[in-house]
Amino acid sequence: MEQPATPTAVPQKLGDRGNSTKTKRKIPTAQELISHYQTQGLDAQQASVKVIEDLQNVVMRVVSSNSKPKKDKLLTDVSRKMDSLNNRIAVVDMKLDSKPGYLETFAIGVASAAAFNGITSVLPHVFEGLAQIWSSVTKPSSPH
């Protein structure tokens, strides 16, 4: 079986490719990487394990570098929602604290009943006065 030629630009570690050159490098295939490590004195199984380790390192670097903005965005979003929830709870708590208790409610009821009774005893006199004003305004004027 014929083995492919050794890749021309294989870095020490697969993930350490720099952007120093402006030309795009061809990504080596798995078989090319294995043959590269075999030329360094590793047998086929050791070379395969080394290639897998390099690929895992690259995947972990890509995942960890790309997940930071997502995590930051997620944490920012969760923090914003928690602040909104805390503000709503504070408003509800403030409204509940401002409501009168049982004794205060009873006292308000007694006072409003007394005020209503006072108004109903005064109300006929008020209507009587309004009726007199109305009659004086609508009464036809007599000639002098």
Residue pairs with C-beta under 8 A, 6 or more apart in sequence:
3 31
3 35
3 38
4 29
4 31
4 32
4 35
5 32
5 35
6 32
6 35
6 36
6 39
7 28
7 32
7 33
7 36
9 25
9 26
10 28
10 32
10 33
10 36
11 17
13 54
13 57
14 33
14 51
14 54
14 55
14 57
14 58
15 54
15 57
15 58
15 61
17 25
28 36
30 51
33 47
33 51
33 54
34 44
34 47
34 48
34 51
35 47
36 47
37 46
37 47
37 50
37 51
38 44
38 47
42 50
100 108
